[in-house]
Amino acid sequence: MQAPERPVEERERQETLERYGILDAEPIAELDVLTRLVARHFSVHYCMLSLVDRDRQFFKSRHGLEAQEIPRELGLCGHAILQDGILTVPDTKQDPRFFDNPLVCGEPHVRFYAGAPLEVSEGFRLGTLCIADTQPRQEFEDQDKRALEDFSILAMDILERERLQRQHLLQNQALVGLVSSRALADGDVDSVAEEVCELLTEILMVKRASVWMFGENQMEAACLRDLREGHGASEDVALSFEELQEYLPAVSQRRGIIAPDVQQDPVLLSQLNDYIHRHEIGALVDSPIRVAGEVVGVVSAEHVGGRRNWAEEETAFVASLADTISLALEACERSRAYAQSLLDRDQAEAANRAKENFLASMSHELRTPLNGIIGFSEVMEQELFGKLGNEKYRSYVRDIRQSGQHLQRIIGDILEIVNLQRNEVALEDSEVDPHELLEDCLSLLQQDTFRQDLEVVRGYEWQDVRLKADARRLRQVFLNILSNAFKYSYRNGRLNLRSWQQGSCLHIAVEDQGVGIPAEDLARIREPFERVRSAMASDGGGLGLGLSTAIEYMRAHNGEVKIESEPHRGTRVTLCFPETRILKSVQSA
């Protein structure tokens, strides 16, 4: 008996067979129908779809034969895959290769054999669709051979479809698992890259899988993760710009680089020749990793050995895995940005606490000597211990007292805003008529500021409303808002005072016709010590606490302050009091 030789490219042939995932797998019903049909067509006892494995001949489908597999050295199909076209043996007992074969001399008593190879697109023969009979058959015409070849092509189509369906299912499961993984959500790029390489080696069954990231200005590419045969990680690898200058434009195309045979790809040979030969790469798929439209790296599936025709589903899978690396990079950047925002927030809060502590401490430290200055100046001004003498001394003492009292009020305002921001202010609530309080404040300011030129227009639509509020602090809110309106209004302008019911809430608006506030300043002026940049504000008065204090007082009342403004047209400040602050039953004016 003559055992069959091994094909020259046996390693690549065996790897291709294993990629189909059909050895020892579930039967394929369509193949069973096909082998029955072929047996009837040729009127033979046996028909098998035979796959030539490393040490066995495995029958994926069989008709008339009990055995599931036989040793490779006994099978006739091992001889059939060594030649082009169909192997025909009219009488095995007359063939010196098979006359003493146990399959010929004993069960199943094979006397006639014809096998058409199952050939994949790369040219490797995985096995045969073969027929056999217990009687010799001298006449097996060309038309019979063509029919058997057609049946073998049909069988190969079924195997290819099964492979793609199986691979498609595995790819979808892998992508769902990867996209929903914790590593991707956390932006753990290294872990995602490792998983990508493992999926490529397991599902596409490539011997090398790697993830490359380009350096700054794409001057070099560093291997982030590289799995070789045996799933071992390789040493660090880097490629220089000289090796990449033509490769980069090619891989930046939408689908990247798809090379069934790297020896036929001039770009790969010219740019990565040493790398390809060093690792015996025969075929590859390189898919670009993009972030914000820029190519920042590649995912590479490298087939070691000969050529390999990549199915569209396979190249799409590599591209999808490259997209997951993109998602991981974006998630990593978001995580870094979020961590930085938390750090910035903590630092800002710490700085704000330090500022508040400093202001509170400074204010308290200033109050004691300031009280002494004011007290002594009052004693001197009243000449309790004798005449001052020169009239100028009395004027100086009065200035000292007034300046001290002014400074005392500023310190009080600073302490108040600090306590408000710390939520350390307890409101003294009582029933308040907001319109009466607003009119009192308006009258006071008209006397103090001599702004009799302003025309006041009132539009109170909800006059009988009463609030539960801290009267003293609500007075300060009205004074601060009206004071700004007086300060920044043009001469002979109009001041509109309105109130209305909106839902169950009370809205009170103060609208001036003044310089207005630039849009870029609207957020800034809500903060303490910030003032409107305006020529009308160059009088040096105020520290920029009025509006921020009013906002904090309204917040303490669970209300809010809305500011709308247009430069050179005026500003409207609306105070919104919530339903919880309304004492009077809700009714329309």
C-alpha positions as CSV (number, residue, x, y, z in Angstrom):
1,M,0.0,0.0,0.0
2,Q,1.3,3.4,-0.9
3,A,0.5,6.2,1.6
4,P,-0.3,9.6,0.1
5,E,2.4,12.3,0.3
6,R,1.8,15.7,1.9
7,P,1.1,18.8,-0.2
8,V,3.9,21.3,-0.5
9,E,1.8,23.9,1.3
10,E,0.4,21.5,3.8
11,R,0.7,24.0,6.7
12,E,-1.3,26.7,4.9
13,R,-3.8,24.1,3.7
14,Q,-4.4,22.7,7.2
15,E,-4.8,26.2,8.6
16,T,-7.4,27.0,6.0
17,L,-9.3,23.8,6.8
18,E,-9.3,24.7,10.5
19,R,-10.7,28.2,9.7
20,Y,-13.8,26.7,8.3
21,G,-14.6,25.2,11.8
22,I,-16.4,22.2,10.3
23,L,-14.3,19.3,11.7
24,D,-16.3,17.4,14.4
25,A,-19.0,20.0,14.2
26,E,-22.8,19.5,13.7
27,P,-23.9,17.8,10.5
28,I,-24.9,20.1,7.6
29,A,-28.3,18.9,6.3
30,E,-27.8,20.3,2.8
31,L,-24.6,18.3,2.4
32,D,-26.4,15.1,3.4
33,V,-29.0,15.8,0.7
34,L,-26.2,16.4,-1.8
35,T,-24.3,13.2,-1.1
36,R,-27.6,11.2,-1.5
37,L,-28.3,13.0,-4.7
38,V,-24.8,12.4,-6.1
39,A,-24.9,8.7,-5.2
40,R,-28.2,8.3,-7.0
41,H,-26.9,10.3,-10.0
42,F,-23.9,8.0,-10.5
43,S,-25.6,4.8,-9.3
44,V,-22.8,4.1,-6.7
45,H,-22.9,2.5,-3.2
46,Y,-20.9,5.3,-1.6
47,C,-20.7,9.1,-1.7
48,M,-18.7,11.1,0.8
49,L,-17.7,14.7,1.4
50,S,-14.2,14.0,2.7
51,L,-12.0,16.5,4.6
52,V,-8.3,15.6,4.8
53,D,-7.2,16.5,8.3
54,R,-3.7,16.2,9.8
55,D,-3.8,12.5,10.5
56,R,-7.3,11.5,9.4
57,Q,-9.8,11.6,6.6
58,F,-13.0,13.0,8.2
59,F,-16.3,12.5,6.4
60,K,-18.4,15.6,6.9
61,S,-21.3,13.9,5.0
62,R,-21.5,10.3,3.8
63,H,-23.9,8.0,2.1
64,G,-23.7,4.3,2.3
65,L,-20.7,4.3,4.7
66,E,-20.8,3.7,8.4
67,A,-17.4,5.1,9.4
68,Q,-17.2,8.8,10.4
69,E,-13.4,8.9,9.7
70,I,-10.5,6.8,8.6
71,P,-6.7,7.2,9.0
72,R,-5.2,9.6,6.5
73,E,-2.7,7.0,5.1
74,L,-5.6,4.6,4.2
75,G,-7.7,7.2,2.4
76,L,-7.7,7.6,-1.3
77,C,-8.7,11.3,-1.0
78,G,-5.2,12.1,0.3
79,H,-4.0,11.2,-3.2
80,A,-6.8,13.1,-4.9
81,I,-5.8,16.5,-3.3
82,L,-2.3,16.2,-4.7
83,Q,-3.3,16.6,-8.3
84,D,-5.3,19.1,-10.5
85,G,-8.7,17.9,-11.5
86,I,-10.5,14.6,-10.7
87,L,-8.7,11.5,-9.5
88,T,-10.3,8.5,-11.2
89,V,-9.4,4.9,-10.2
90,P,-11.4,2.5,-12.4
91,D,-10.3,-0.6,-10.5
92,T,-8.4,-0.3,-7.3
93,K,-7.1,-3.9,-7.4
94,Q,-5.3,-3.1,-10.6
95,D,-3.7,0.1,-9.2
96,P,-0.3,-0.5,-7.5
97,R,-1.1,2.3,-5.0
98,F,-4.3,0.7,-3.7
99,F,-4.4,-3.0,-4.5
100,D,-3.4,-4.0,-1.0
101,N,-5.3,-1.2,0.9
102,P,-7.4,-2.6,3.7
103,L,-10.4,-0.6,2.4
104,V,-10.0,-2.5,-0.9
105,C,-9.3,-5.9,0.5
106,G,-11.9,-5.7,3.2
107,E,-14.9,-3.6,4.2
108,P,-16.1,-1.5,2.5
109,H,-14.5,-3.3,-0.5
110,V,-13.8,-0.2,-2.6
111,R,-13.2,-1.2,-6.3
112,F,-14.0,2.1,-8.0
113,Y,-13.2,5.6,-6.9
114,A,-13.5,9.1,-8.3
115,G,-12.8,12.2,-6.3
116,A,-13.2,15.9,-7.2
117,P,-11.1,18.2,-5.0
118,L,-12.8,20.8,-2.7
119,E,-10.7,23.8,-3.6
120,V,-10.8,27.2,-1.9
121,S,-10.0,30.5,-3.6
122,E,-6.4,30.5,-2.5
123,G,-5.9,27.2,-4.4
124,F,-5.7,24.9,-1.3
125,R,-7.6,21.6,-1.5
126,L,-9.4,20.8,1.7
127,G,-10.6,17.4,0.7
128,T,-12.9,15.9,-2.0
129,L,-16.4,15.1,-2.9
130,C,-15.9,11.5,-3.9
131,I,-17.9,8.5,-5.1
132,A,-17.0,4.8,-4.7
133,D,-18.5,1.5,-5.5
134,T,-17.9,-2.2,-4.8
135,Q,-17.6,-3.0,-8.6
136,P,-14.9,-1.7,-11.0
137,R,-16.1,0.9,-13.5
138,Q,-14.0,1.2,-16.6
139,E,-16.3,3.8,-18.2
140,F,-16.3,7.2,-16.4
141,E,-16.7,9.7,-19.2
142,D,-15.7,13.3,-19.4
143,Q,-19.3,14.4,-18.9
144,D,-19.4,12.3,-15.7
145,K,-16.2,14.1,-14.5
146,R,-17.7,17.5,-15.3
147,A,-20.8,16.6,-13.4
148,L,-18.8,15.5,-10.3
149,E,-16.8,18.7,-10.6
150,D,-20.0,20.7,-10.6
151,F,-21.3,18.8,-7.5
152,S,-18.0,19.6,-5.8
153,I,-18.3,23.3,-6.5
154,L,-21.8,23.2,-5.1
155,A,-20.5,21.4,-2.0
156,M,-17.8,24.0,-1.6
157,D,-20.4,26.8,-1.9
158,I,-22.3,25.2,1.0
159,L,-19.1,24.9,3.1
160,E,-18.2,28.6,2.4
161,R,-21.7,29.8,3.3
162,E,-21.6,27.8,6.6
163,R,-18.2,29.3,7.4
164,L,-19.3,32.8,6.8
165,Q,-22.5,32.3,8.8
166,R,-20.6,30.9,11.7
167,Q,-18.0,33.6,11.5
168,H,-20.7,36.3,11.2
169,L,-22.4,35.0,14.4
170,L,-19.0,34.9,16.3
171,Q,-18.1,38.4,15.1
172,N,-21.5,39.8,16.2
173,Q,-21.2,38.2,19.6
174,A,-17.6,39.4,20.0
175,L,-18.5,43.0,19.0
176,V,-21.5,43.2,21.3
177,G,-19.3,41.9,24.2
178,L,-16.5,44.3,23.4
179,V,-18.8,47.4,23.0
180,S,-20.5,46.7,26.3
181,S,-17.3,45.9,28.2
182,R,-16.2,47.8,31.2
183,A,-12.8,48.4,29.6
184,L,-14.3,50.3,26.7
185,A,-16.6,52.4,28.9
186,D,-13.7,53.3,31.1
187,G,-11.4,54.2,28.2
188,D,-8.9,51.4,29.1
189,V,-7.2,51.5,25.7
190,D,-4.6,48.8,26.6
191,S,-7.2,46.3,27.7
192,V,-9.4,47.0,24.7
193,A,-6.4,46.6,22.3
194,E,-5.5,43.3,24.0
195,E,-9.1,42.0,23.5
196,V,-9.1,43.2,19.9
197,C,-6.0,41.1,19.2
198,E,-7.4,38.1,20.9
199,L,-10.6,38.3,18.9
200,L,-8.7,38.6,15.6
201,T,-6.6,35.5,16.4
202,E,-9.6,33.5,17.6
203,I,-12.2,34.4,15.1
204,L,-10.2,35.2,11.9
205,M,-7.6,32.6,13.0
206,V,-4.7,34.8,12.0
207,K,-1.3,34.0,13.6
208,R,-0.5,37.7,14.2
209,A,-2.7,40.5,15.3
210,S,-1.6,44.0,16.4
211,V,-2.7,47.5,17.3
212,W,-0.4,50.3,16.3
213,M,-0.6,53.9,17.4
214,F,1.1,56.7,15.4
215,G,3.4,59.1,17.2
216,E,3.1,62.9,17.2
217,N,2.9,64.3,13.7
218,Q,2.8,60.6,12.5
219,M,6.6,60.5,12.6
220,E,6.6,56.9,14.0
221,A,4.2,54.0,14.8
222,A,4.5,52.2,18.1
223,C,3.0,48.8,18.6
224,L,0.5,49.1,21.4
225,R,-0.4,45.4,21.4
226,D,0.9,42.4,19.4
227,L,-0.3,38.8,19.7
228,R,1.7,36.1,17.9
229,E,1.1,32.5,17.3
230,G,0.3,30.9,20.7
231,H,-1.2,34.2,21.9
232,G,2.0,35.5,23.3
233,A,2.7,39.2,23.4
234,S,5.8,40.3,21.4
235,E,8.5,42.7,22.4
236,D,8.0,46.4,21.8
237,V,8.1,47.2,18.1
238,A,8.3,50.6,16.4
239,L,8.5,51.8,12.8
240,S,10.1,55.0,11.7
241,F,8.7,57.7,9.4
242,E,10.9,56.5,6.5
243,E,9.1,53.2,6.7
244,L,5.7,54.9,6.8
245,Q,5.7,57.8,4.4
246,E,4.0,55.9,1.6
247,Y,2.1,53.5,3.8
248,L,0.3,56.3,5.7
249,P,-1.7,57.7,2.7
250,A,-2.6,54.1,1.7
251,V,-3.9,53.0,5.1
252,S,-5.8,56.3,5.5
253,Q,-8.2,55.4,2.8
254,R,-11.7,54.6,4.0
255,R,-11.2,50.8,4.1
256,G,-7.5,50.8,4.9
257,I,-5.2,48.2,3.2
258,I,-6.6,44.8,2.2
259,A,-3.8,42.6,0.8
260,P,-4.6,39.0,-0.1
261,D,-0.9,38.6,-1.2
262,V,1.6,41.1,0.2
263,Q,4.1,40.1,-2.5
264,Q,1.8,41.7,-5.0
265,D,1.4,44.9,-3.1
266,P,4.0,47.5,-4.1
267,V,3.3,49.9,-1.2
268,L,3.8,47.2,1.4
269,L,6.9,45.7,-0.2
270,S,8.5,49.1,-0.6
271,Q,7.6,50.4,2.9
272,L,7.5,47.3,5.1
273,N,9.6,44.7,3.3
274,D,11.9,43.9,6.2
275,Y,8.9,43.7,8.6
276,I,7.0,41.4,6.2
277,H,9.9,39.0,5.6
278,R,11.0,39.0,9.2
279,H,7.5,37.8,10.3
280,E,6.7,35.7,7.2
281,I,3.6,37.6,6.5
282,G,1.7,36.5,3.4
283,A,-1.5,38.5,3.6
284,L,-2.8,41.3,5.9
285,V,-5.7,43.7,6.6
286,D,-4.8,47.0,8.1
287,S,-7.8,49.2,9.2
288,P,-7.3,52.8,10.3
289,I,-8.2,54.0,13.8
290,R,-9.7,57.4,13.5
291,V,-10.4,60.0,16.2
292,A,-12.2,63.2,15.1
293,G,-11.5,62.3,11.5
294,E,-7.8,62.0,11.9
295,V,-6.0,58.6,11.5
296,V,-4.1,57.9,14.7
297,G,-3.3,54.3,14.3
298,V,-4.2,50.9,12.7
299,V,-5.5,47.5,13.7
300,S,-3.7,44.9,11.8
301,A,-4.6,41.2,11.0
302,E,-1.6,39.4,9.6
303,H,-1.8,36.0,8.0
304,V,1.5,34.1,8.3
305,G,2.5,32.0,5.3
306,G,1.0,32.1,1.8
307,R,-1.8,34.2,0.3
308,R,-5.2,34.5,1.8
309,N,-8.3,35.9,0.1
310,W,-10.1,38.0,2.7
311,A,-13.9,37.8,2.7
312,E,-15.8,41.1,2.9
313,E,-17.2,40.0,6.3
314,E,-13.6,39.6,7.6
315,T,-12.4,43.0,6.5
316,A,-15.5,44.6,7.9
317,F,-14.8,42.8,11.2
318,V,-11.3,44.3,11.3
319,A,-12.7,47.7,10.6
320,S,-15.3,47.3,13.4
321,L,-12.6,46.4,15.8
322,A,-10.6,49.5,14.7
323,D,-13.7,51.5,15.5
324,T,-13.8,50.1,19.0
325,I,-10.3,51.3,19.6
326,S,-11.5,54.7,18.4
327,L,-14.3,54.6,20.9
328,A,-11.8,53.5,23.7
329,L,-9.6,56.5,22.8
330,E,-12.5,58.9,22.9
331,A,-13.7,57.4,26.2
332,C,-10.2,57.7,27.6
333,E,-10.1,61.4,26.6
334,R,-13.5,61.9,28.2
335,S,-12.3,60.2,31.4
336,R,-9.2,62.4,31.4
337,A,-11.3,65.5,30.8
338,Y,-13.8,64.5,33.5
339,A,-11.0,63.7,36.0
340,Q,-9.4,67.1,35.2
341,S,-12.8,68.8,35.6
342,L,-13.1,67.2,39.0
343,L,-9.6,68.3,39.9
344,D,-10.3,71.8,38.7
345,R,-13.6,71.9,40.6
346,D,-11.9,70.7,43.8
347,Q,-9.2,73.3,43.4
348,A,-11.7,76.0,42.7
349,E,-13.8,75.0,45.7
350,A,-10.7,74.9,47.8
351,A,-9.6,78.3,46.5
352,N,-13.1,79.7,47.1
353,R,-13.1,78.3,50.7
354,A,-9.7,79.9,51.3
355,K,-11.1,83.2,49.9
356,E,-14.1,83.0,52.1
357,N,-12.0,82.2,55.2
358,F,-9.6,85.0,54.4
359,L,-12.4,87.5,53.9
360,A,-14.2,86.4,57.0
361,S,-11.0,86.5,59.0
362,M,-9.9,89.8,57.6
363,S,-13.3,91.3,58.2
364,H,-13.4,90.2,61.8
365,E,-9.8,91.4,62.4
366,L,-10.7,94.8,61.0
367,R,-13.9,95.2,62.9
368,T,-12.3,95.5,66.3
369,P,-9.9,98.4,65.6
370,L,-12.5,100.0,63.3
371,N,-15.1,100.1,66.1
372,G,-12.5,101.8,68.2
373,I,-11.8,104.4,65.5
374,I,-15.4,105.1,65.0
375,G,-16.1,105.3,68.8
376,F,-13.1,107.6,69.5
377,S,-14.0,109.8,66.5
378,E,-17.6,110.2,67.9
379,V,-16.2,111.2,71.3
380,M,-13.9,113.7,69.8
381,E,-16.6,115.1,67.5
382,Q,-18.9,115.6,70.5
383,E,-16.0,117.2,72.4
384,L,-16.9,115.2,75.5
385,F,-13.5,115.9,77.1
386,G,-13.1,119.4,75.9
387,K,-12.9,121.6,72.9
388,L,-10.9,120.6,69.9
389,G,-9.9,124.1,69.1
390,N,-9.5,124.7,65.4
391,E,-12.6,124.1,63.3
392,K,-10.6,122.1,60.8
393,Y,-10.0,119.4,63.5
394,R,-13.8,119.0,63.9
395,S,-14.2,118.6,60.1
396,Y,-11.3,116.0,60.1
397,V,-12.9,114.0,62.9
398,R,-16.3,114.0,61.1
399,D,-14.5,112.7,57.9
400,I,-12.8,110.0,60.0
401,R,-16.2,108.9,61.5
402,Q,-18.0,108.8,58.2
403,S,-15.1,107.0,56.5
404,G,-15.0,104.4,59.3
405,Q,-18.8,103.9,59.1
406,H,-18.6,103.4,55.4
407,L,-15.8,100.9,55.8
408,Q,-17.8,99.2,58.5
409,R,-20.7,98.8,56.1
410,I,-18.4,97.3,53.4
411,I,-17.1,94.8,56.0
412,G,-20.6,93.9,56.9
413,D,-21.5,93.3,53.3
414,I,-18.4,91.1,52.8
415,L,-19.3,89.0,55.9
416,E,-22.9,88.8,54.7
417,I,-22.0,87.5,51.3
418,V,-19.5,85.0,52.8
419,N,-22.2,83.7,55.2
420,L,-24.7,83.5,52.4
421,Q,-22.4,81.4,50.3
422,R,-21.8,79.1,53.3
423,N,-25.6,78.9,53.9
424,E,-25.0,80.3,57.4
425,V,-27.7,83.0,57.2
426,A,-31.0,82.3,59.0
427,L,-33.9,84.2,57.6
428,E,-36.3,86.1,59.9
429,D,-39.5,85.5,57.9
430,S,-42.6,87.6,58.3
431,E,-45.6,88.7,56.1
432,V,-44.3,91.3,53.6
433,D,-46.1,93.4,51.1
434,P,-43.6,93.4,48.3
435,H,-45.1,96.3,46.4
436,E,-45.1,98.6,49.5
437,L,-41.5,97.6,50.2
438,L,-40.5,98.3,46.6
439,E,-42.1,101.7,46.7
440,D,-40.3,102.6,50.0
441,C,-37.0,101.7,48.5
442,L,-37.8,103.7,45.3
443,S,-38.7,106.8,47.3
444,L,-35.5,106.5,49.4
445,L,-33.2,106.2,46.4
446,Q,-34.9,109.1,44.6
447,Q,-34.1,111.3,47.6
448,D,-30.6,110.1,48.0
449,T,-29.5,110.1,44.4
450,F,-31.4,113.1,43.1
451,R,-32.5,111.2,40.1
452,Q,-35.7,113.0,39.7
453,D,-35.2,113.0,35.9
454,L,-36.2,109.3,35.7
455,E,-39.8,108.6,34.7
456,V,-41.1,105.7,36.7
457,V,-43.8,103.6,35.0
458,R,-45.6,101.1,37.2
459,G,-47.4,97.9,36.0
460,Y,-48.4,95.9,39.1
461,E,-50.7,93.1,38.0
462,W,-50.8,91.2,41.3
463,Q,-51.1,93.9,43.9
464,D,-52.8,92.0,46.7
465,V,-50.1,89.4,47.0
466,R,-48.2,88.9,50.2
467,L,-44.9,87.1,50.8
468,K,-43.3,85.1,53.6
469,A,-39.9,86.7,53.6
470,D,-37.2,88.4,55.6
471,A,-38.2,92.0,55.2
472,R,-34.8,93.5,56.0
473,R,-33.0,91.3,53.4
474,L,-35.7,91.7,50.8
475,R,-35.4,95.4,51.3
476,Q,-31.7,95.1,50.5
477,V,-32.5,93.1,47.4
478,F,-34.8,95.9,46.1
479,L,-32.3,98.6,47.1
480,N,-29.5,96.9,45.3
481,I,-31.4,96.3,42.1
482,L,-33.0,99.8,42.0
483,S,-29.6,101.3,42.9
484,N,-28.0,99.7,39.8
485,A,-30.9,100.8,37.6
486,F,-30.5,104.4,38.9
487,K,-26.7,104.3,38.5
488,Y,-26.6,103.0,34.9
489,S,-29.7,104.8,33.4
490,Y,-29.3,107.5,30.9
491,R,-30.6,111.0,31.9
492,N,-34.4,111.5,31.3
493,G,-34.8,107.8,30.9
494,R,-37.6,105.6,31.9
495,L,-37.7,103.1,34.8
496,N,-40.4,100.3,34.5
497,L,-41.6,98.5,37.6
498,R,-43.8,95.4,36.9
499,S,-45.2,92.5,38.8
500,W,-47.2,89.5,37.5
501,Q,-48.4,86.1,38.3
502,Q,-46.8,83.2,36.4
503,G,-48.2,79.9,37.4
504,S,-48.2,80.0,41.1
505,C,-45.1,82.2,41.3
506,L,-44.7,86.0,41.7
507,H,-42.4,87.8,39.3
508,I,-41.2,91.4,39.9
509,A,-39.2,93.1,37.2
510,V,-37.1,96.3,37.3
511,E,-36.3,97.5,33.8
512,D,-34.1,100.6,33.0
513,Q,-33.1,102.4,29.8
514,G,-29.4,102.6,30.4
515,V,-26.0,101.4,29.2
516,G,-26.9,97.7,29.3
517,I,-24.5,94.9,29.9
518,P,-22.4,93.1,27.2
519,A,-23.4,89.5,26.7
520,E,-19.9,88.3,27.7
521,D,-20.3,90.0,31.1
522,L,-23.7,88.6,32.0
523,A,-22.4,85.5,33.8
524,R,-19.4,87.3,35.3
525,I,-21.4,90.1,37.0
526,R,-23.3,87.6,39.1
527,E,-20.2,86.8,41.0
528,P,-19.0,88.9,44.0
529,F,-16.7,91.9,43.4
530,E,-17.5,92.0,39.7
531,R,-18.9,95.2,38.1
532,V,-20.1,96.2,34.7
533,R,-17.4,97.7,32.5
534,S,-18.9,101.1,31.6
535,A,-17.8,104.7,31.5
536,M,-20.8,105.4,33.8
537,A,-19.3,103.0,36.4
538,S,-16.0,104.9,36.6
539,D,-17.1,106.8,39.6
540,G,-15.3,104.3,41.8
541,G,-18.3,103.6,43.9
542,G,-19.1,100.1,45.1
543,L,-17.2,96.8,45.3
544,G,-19.5,94.9,43.0
545,L,-21.3,93.2,45.9
546,G,-24.8,94.6,45.3
547,L,-26.0,92.2,42.6
548,S,-24.3,89.2,44.0
549,T,-25.8,89.9,47.4
550,A,-29.3,90.3,45.9
551,I,-28.8,86.9,44.1
552,E,-27.7,85.2,47.3
553,Y,-30.6,86.7,49.2
554,M,-33.1,85.5,46.6
555,R,-31.5,82.0,46.6
556,A,-31.9,82.0,50.4
557,H,-35.6,82.6,49.7
558,N,-35.7,79.7,47.2
559,G,-36.1,82.2,44.4
560,E,-33.9,83.3,41.5
561,V,-32.8,86.4,39.6
562,K,-33.0,86.6,35.8
563,I,-31.0,89.2,34.0
564,E,-31.6,90.3,30.4
565,S,-29.7,93.1,28.8
566,E,-28.8,94.7,25.6
567,P,-25.9,97.2,25.3
568,H,-27.1,100.8,25.0
569,R,-30.8,99.7,25.3
570,G,-31.1,98.8,29.0
571,T,-31.3,96.0,31.5
572,R,-34.2,94.1,32.9
573,V,-33.8,92.2,36.2
574,T,-36.6,89.8,37.2
575,L,-37.1,88.5,40.7
576,C,-38.9,85.2,40.8
577,F,-40.5,84.1,44.1
578,P,-41.6,80.5,44.3
579,E,-45.1,79.2,45.4
580,T,-43.7,78.3,48.8
581,R,-43.1,82.0,49.5
582,I,-46.7,83.1,48.5
583,L,-49.0,83.8,51.5
584,K,-51.9,85.3,49.7
585,S,-54.2,82.9,47.8
586,V,-53.3,82.8,44.1
587,Q,-55.7,85.1,42.1
588,S,-55.4,87.2,38.9
589,A,-55.5,91.0,39.2
